[in-house]
Amino acid sequence: MSPKAPITQDVMTIPRKLPEGKMNLVGLTRDQLRAALIEHGTPEKQAKMRTGQIWQWIYQWGVRDFGEMTNLAKAYRAQLAEHFVIEIPEVVTRQVSEDGTRKYLCRIAGGHEVEVVYIPEEDRGTLCISSQVGCTLTCSFCHTGTQKLVRNLTAAEIVGQVMMARDDLEEWPTPGAPKDETRLLSNIVLMGMGEPLYNFENVRDAMKIAMDPEGISLSRRRITLSTSGVVPEITRTAEEIGCLLAISFHATTDETRDVLVPINKRWNIEELLQALASYPNASNSERITFEYVMLDGVNDSDEDAHRLIDHIKRHNIPAKINLIPFNEWPGAPYKRSSNNRIRAFANIIYQAGYASPIRKTRGEDIMAACGQLKSATERARKSRKQIESEAGLG
């Protein structure tokens, strides 16, 4: 752990009790669910079995009504309905891009809103989920970063985004039907609004639920957490979540990264690289992804490409470099690198022996592309002049 000050966030916490006095079972760990059932009248000897049954109904079958949990006694179902609810974020709007990408605006407790994006591909379906309302990092190229942090999402609100998408995709299996291994939603990336490692416990609990084999049952290797470099929590991510890791790297010198990714002023490139070099899960089969947004004249030179390779080789990090054409948004202070420049940059990295895929921009027509997420209502409240001012152009 870094000797620097502990990570703290000035965020509002939301109680698990809902206004009507009932507790939401979504987002509870198995131990928390068992304790809640006992507290509200389930005999302790039955609690483990009941936890397993209810867990399957919620996360394997997607059932929200206790009355439909047919392997539970009718009186017990009524008892559950008296004390508990099964609630997930509410879909406010749903947009579908020309390329099939879906963007959802979801309302959560307190009337706040977050965005969720589903990206269909031939061999997978990836859901990009959010971990905070707004973001604390103010990365200068990212539209989400122009929306101030409001609060952390709860575990229920994080895993609830996955459940909401499965509702929309009509992907919940029918109880008793043969198991279908084909998944429309096969992968999760924590790359939406917010910095996941500033909300570690809730992200961890939500992903444990998503990975549980008796529920949503996603492999840990199908979940990727993207961080801007919260160094003290990186090793903890491997130990307590076990998912794949992606780093919002975006620059090869501290001078440039301090501007693009201001968290670099707290944990610089060298500290970050040392943390990645010791990441417990890193291997040739589980490479760390370096995300690198291509900004014209800022970080896209041949020298940058060679420096990036040197950083990775010097620390012997199993890596692939994901090059991201900058997705412009109203008032953005940067421009996208030319296609020729991006290809030249990618070729230098490829020739050095590293995979350097250029991310295909998806959902750009509905502002669902990387770095564009920001709730529609928040955007509507501000004029273009205000957005440009916040981006440092006013």
C-alpha positions in Angstrom: 0.0 0.0 0.0 1.1 3.5 -0.7 2.2 5.5 2.3 0.2 8.5 1.0 -3.0 9.6 2.6 -5.9 7.0 2.5 -8.3 7.2 -0.4 -11.5 9.0 0.7 -14.4 10.3 -1.3 -16.8 13.0 -0.1 -19.9 11.1 -1.3 -23.4 10.6 0.1 -24.3 7.0 1.1 -27.7 5.6 0.5 -29.3 3.4 3.1 -30.4 0.0 2.1 -33.9 0.6 3.6 -36.3 1.9 1.0 -38.9 4.6 1.8 -41.7 2.1 2.4 -39.5 0.5 5.0 -38.7 -2.6 3.0 -35.2 -3.8 2.2 -34.0 -4.4 -1.4 -32.4 -7.9 -1.7 -30.6 -7.0 -4.9 -26.9 -6.2 -4.2 -26.7 -8.1 -0.9 -23.9 -10.7 -0.6 -24.9 -14.2 0.2 -23.9 -13.6 3.9 -25.9 -10.4 4.0 -28.9 -12.0 2.4 -28.8 -14.9 4.9 -28.6 -12.4 7.8 -31.5 -10.4 6.5 -33.7 -13.4 6.1 -32.9 -14.5 9.7 -33.6 -11.0 11.0 -37.0 -11.1 9.5 -38.2 -14.5 10.7 -36.5 -17.2 8.6 -35.5 -20.1 11.0 -31.7 -20.2 11.2 -31.6 -23.9 10.2 -33.4 -23.1 7.0 -31.6 -19.8 6.2 -28.8 -21.3 4.0 -31.2 -23.2 1.9 -33.6 -20.3 1.6 -30.7 -18.0 0.6 -29.7 -20.4 -2.2 -33.3 -20.6 -3.5 -34.0 -16.9 -3.4 -30.6 -16.2 -5.0 -31.4 -18.4 -7.9 -34.8 -16.8 -8.5 -33.3 -13.3 -8.5 -30.0 -13.8 -10.4 -30.5 -17.0 -12.5 -34.1 -16.6 -13.5 -34.5 -12.8 -13.2 -37.7 -13.0 -11.1 -38.8 -9.8 -9.2 -42.1 -11.1 -7.7 -41.9 -13.3 -4.6 -45.2 -14.8 -5.6 -43.5 -16.5 -8.6 -40.9 -18.3 -6.4 -42.8 -21.5 -6.7 -40.5 -23.8 -4.7 -41.1 -21.7 -1.6 -44.3 -22.1 0.6 -47.1 -19.7 -0.1 -47.0 -18.3 3.5 -43.2 -17.8 3.3 -43.6 -15.9 0.0 -46.1 -13.6 1.6 -43.6 -13.1 4.6 -40.9 -12.2 2.1 -43.1 -9.7 0.3 -44.0 -8.1 3.6 -40.3 -7.2 4.4 -38.4 -7.2 1.1 -38.4 -5.9 -2.5 -36.4 -6.9 -5.5 -35.6 -3.6 -7.3 -33.2 -2.5 -10.0 -32.5 0.9 -11.7 -35.4 2.2 -13.8 -34.9 2.7 -17.5 -35.7 6.4 -18.4 -34.7 6.3 -22.0 -33.3 3.7 -24.4 -31.5 4.6 -27.6 -30.4 2.3 -30.3 -27.5 3.3 -32.6 -27.3 2.5 -36.3 -24.7 -0.1 -35.4 -26.9 -1.9 -32.9 -25.3 -0.3 -29.8 -27.9 0.4 -27.1 -27.6 3.2 -24.6 -29.8 3.3 -21.5 -30.3 6.3 -19.2 -31.2 4.8 -15.8 -32.7 6.4 -12.8 -31.5 5.4 -9.3 -32.3 6.4 -5.7 -32.4 10.1 -5.1 -33.5 10.8 -8.7 -30.0 10.6 -10.0 -29.2 9.2 -13.5 -26.4 7.1 -15.0 -25.7 5.8 -18.4 -25.2 2.2 -19.5 -24.1 0.9 -22.9 -24.6 -2.5 -24.6 -22.3 -3.2 -27.5 -23.2 -6.3 -29.7 -20.4 -8.0 -31.7 -20.3 -11.2 -33.6 -18.6 -13.2 -30.9 -19.7 -11.4 -27.8 -22.0 -8.8 -26.3 -20.3 -6.3 -23.9 -22.1 -4.2 -21.3 -20.3 -1.0 -20.2 -21.5 -0.2 -16.7 -21.1 2.8 -14.4 -19.8 2.8 -10.8 -20.5 6.5 -9.8 -22.9 9.2 -10.5 -20.6 11.6 -12.3 -16.9 11.3 -11.9 -14.2 12.8 -9.5 -11.3 12.5 -11.9 -11.9 15.4 -14.4 -9.8 13.8 -17.2 -9.7 16.7 -19.7 -10.5 14.6 -22.8 -13.5 12.8 -21.2 -17.1 14.2 -21.4 -18.1 12.3 -18.2 -15.4 14.1 -16.4 -17.2 17.4 -16.9 -20.0 16.2 -14.7 -19.0 16.6 -11.0 -19.1 13.5 -8.7 -22.5 13.2 -6.9 -22.1 9.9 -5.2 -21.0 6.3 -5.4 -23.4 3.7 -6.7 -24.4 0.9 -4.3 -23.8 -2.7 -5.1 -27.5 -3.0 -6.0 -27.3 -0.2 -8.5 -24.2 -1.7 -10.1 -25.3 -5.3 -10.6 -28.8 -3.9 -11.3 -27.4 -2.4 -14.5 -26.6 -5.9 -15.6 -30.0 -7.2 -14.7 -31.7 -4.3 -16.5 -29.8 -5.0 -19.7 -30.7 -8.7 -19.5 -34.4 -7.6 -19.1 -34.1 -5.5 -22.3 -32.3 -8.3 -24.2 -34.9 -10.8 -22.9 -32.1 -13.1 -21.8 -33.3 -14.6 -18.6 -33.8 -18.3 -19.0 -37.0 -20.1 -18.2 -36.9 -22.1 -15.0 -36.5 -25.8 -15.8 -35.5 -25.2 -19.4 -32.2 -26.7 -20.8 -29.2 -24.5 -20.1 -28.3 -22.3 -23.1 -24.6 -21.3 -23.2 -25.2 -18.7 -25.9 -25.0 -15.3 -24.2 -26.2 -12.0 -25.7 -24.6 -10.3 -22.7 -21.3 -12.2 -22.3 -18.9 -9.6 -21.1 -18.9 -6.7 -18.6 -16.6 -3.7 -18.7 -16.4 -1.2 -15.8 -15.7 1.6 -18.2 -18.8 3.8 -17.8 -19.3 6.8 -15.5 -16.9 7.0 -12.6 -13.7 5.5 -11.2 -14.4 2.0 -10.0 -11.5 1.8 -7.6 -12.9 4.9 -5.7 -16.0 2.7 -5.0 -14.1 -0.5 -4.4 -16.4 -2.4 -1.9 -19.6 -1.9 -3.9 -17.9 -2.8 -7.2 -16.4 -5.9 -5.6 -19.7 -7.1 -4.1 -21.6 -6.4 -7.4 -19.0 -8.3 -9.5 -19.0 -11.2 -7.0 -22.8 -11.5 -7.6 -22.3 -11.3 -11.4 -19.7 -14.1 -11.2 -21.6 -16.4 -8.8 -22.2 -19.7 -10.6 -25.7 -20.1 -9.3 -26.8 -16.8 -10.7 -25.7 -14.6 -13.6 -22.6 -16.8 -13.8 -20.1 -14.7 -15.8 -16.5 -15.9 -15.7 -14.0 -13.5 -14.0 -12.1 -13.4 -17.3 -15.2 -11.9 -19.0 -15.1 -8.9 -16.6 -12.7 -6.0 -17.1 -12.2 -3.2 -14.7 -10.8 0.0 -16.0 -9.0 2.3 -13.7 -7.2 5.6 -14.2 -4.5 4.5 -11.8 -5.7 4.3 -8.2 -2.4 2.6 -7.3 -3.2 1.3 -3.7 -6.3 -0.6 -4.9 -4.8 -2.3 -7.9 -3.4 -5.4 -6.1 -6.6 -5.6 -4.1 -8.5 -5.8 -7.4 -6.7 -9.0 -8.3 -7.1 -10.5 -4.8 -10.7 -9.6 -4.0 -12.3 -9.5 -7.5 -10.0 -11.4 -9.8 -11.1 -9.8 -13.0 -9.1 -8.5 -15.9 -7.5 -5.1 -15.6 -7.4 -2.2 -18.0 -5.5 1.1 -17.4 -6.5 4.5 -18.7 -3.0 5.4 -19.6 -3.3 7.9 -22.4 0.2 9.6 -22.1 3.8 8.6 -21.9 5.2 11.5 -19.9 4.1 12.8 -16.5 3.9 16.3 -17.9 1.2 15.3 -20.5 -0.5 12.7 -18.2 -0.9 15.3 -15.4 -3.1 17.3 -17.8 -5.0 14.4 -19.4 -5.4 12.2 -16.3 -5.0 14.4 -13.3 -4.8 11.5 -10.9 -1.3 11.2 -12.2 -0.3 14.0 -9.9 -1.0 11.7 -7.0 0.4 8.4 -8.4 2.7 9.1 -11.4 3.6 6.9 -14.3 6.5 5.2 -12.6 4.4 4.3 -9.5 1.6 3.1 -11.7 3.9 0.9 -13.8 5.4 -0.6 -10.7 1.9 -1.6 -9.4 1.0 -3.1 -12.8 4.3 -5.1 -12.9 3.4 -6.8 -9.6 -0.3 -7.3 -10.5 -0.9 -10.9 -9.3 -3.1 -12.0 -12.2 -1.0 -10.6 -15.0 0.2 -13.3 -17.5 0.4 -13.8 -21.2 -3.1 -15.2 -21.1 -4.4 -12.4 -18.9 -2.7 -9.4 -20.2 -3.2 -5.9 -18.8 -4.9 -3.6 -21.3 -3.4 -0.2 -21.8 -6.1 2.1 -23.0 -4.7 5.0 -25.1 -6.9 7.7 -26.5 -5.4 9.2 -29.7 -5.3 13.0 -29.5 -4.1 15.0 -32.4 -0.7 16.6 -31.7 -0.9 15.8 -27.9 0.1 12.1 -27.4 0.3 10.6 -30.8 3.9 11.0 -32.0 6.3 8.3 -33.0 8.3 9.2 -29.9 5.2 8.6 -27.7 4.8 5.1 -29.2 8.4 4.3 -28.6 8.2 5.6 -25.0 5.1 3.5 -24.4 6.9 0.4 -25.5 9.8 1.3 -23.3 7.6 1.7 -20.2 6.0 -1.7 -20.7 9.2 -3.6 -21.6 11.2 -2.0 -18.8 8.7 -3.3 -16.3 8.1 -6.6 -18.1 4.3 -6.1 -18.1 2.2 -8.6 -20.1 0.2 -6.1 -22.1 -1.9 -5.2 -25.1 -2.4 -1.6 -26.1 -6.0 -0.6 -27.1 -5.8 2.5 -29.3 -9.0 4.6 -29.0 -9.8 7.2 -31.7 -10.9 10.3 -29.7 -14.7 10.6 -29.7 -15.4 14.3 -29.9 -18.2 16.0 -27.8 -19.6 19.5 -27.7 -16.8 21.8 -26.5 -14.1 19.2 -26.4 -10.6 20.8 -26.2 -9.0 18.1 -28.4 -9.3 16.7 -31.9 -9.0 13.1 -33.0 -5.7 12.0 -34.5 -5.9 11.2 -38.2 -6.4 7.7 -39.3 -2.9 7.6 -40.9 -1.3 8.8 -37.6 -3.3 6.2 -35.6 -2.2 3.4 -38.0 1.4 4.5 -37.9 1.3 4.6 -34.0 -0.3 1.1 -34.0 2.3 -0.3 -36.4 5.2 0.8 -34.2 3.7 -1.0 -31.2 2.9 -4.1 -33.3 6.4 -4.2 -34.6 7.7 -4.2 -31.0 5.7 -7.4 -30.4 2.5 -6.1 -28.7 -1.1 -6.3 -29.9 -2.3 -2.9 -30.8 -5.9 -3.1 -31.9 -7.6 0.2 -33.0 -10.9 0.3 -31.2 -13.8 0.6 -33.6 -16.0 3.5 -32.6 -19.4 2.3 -31.6 -22.6 4.2 -30.8 -21.1 7.6 -31.7 -24.4 8.8 -33.2 -26.1 8.4 -29.8 -23.2 9.8 -27.7 -22.5 6.2 -26.4 -18.9 6.0 -27.5 -15.9 5.9 -25.1 -15.5 9.1 -23.2 -18.9 10.5 -24.3 -21.1 9.3 -21.4 -22.9 12.0 -19.5 -26.5 11.8 -18.5 -28.9 13.5 -20.9 -30.7 15.6 -18.3 -27.4 16.9 -16.9 -26.4 17.8 -20.5 -29.7 19.4 -21.2 -29.4 21.7 -18.2 -26.3 23.4 -19.6 -25.7 25.5 -22.6 -22.8 24.8 -25.0 -21.0 27.9 -23.5 -21.2 26.4 -20.0 -19.8 23.1 -21.3 -17.0 24.8 -23.1 -16.2 26.9 -20.0 -16.0 23.7 -17.8 -13.7 22.1 -20.4 -11.3 25.0 -20.0 -12.1 26.7 -23.2 -14.2 29.6 -21.9 
